[in-house]
């Protein structure tokens, strides 16, 4: 990859006035990869739990983001809710 990012890869639960409890992918490494993949090939490094929904990140794979540095650990992925 042209760029390697190390950071959090998480699951976010968002609450808004119109949507209650929407589950989306998040974390600093995920958002950085989303933005940077428009300009360069990106390698992501981080850790997730066994519950991480990689299928939802397929759009990043199609843009060339390499998830090879994302390690799946026993347990659950870091979750942020707000």
Secondary structure, 3 states (H helix, E strand, C coil): CCEEEECCCEEEEEECCCCEEEEEEECHHHHHHHHHCCCCCEEEEEEEECCCCHHHHHHHHHCCCEEEEEEEECCCCCEEEC
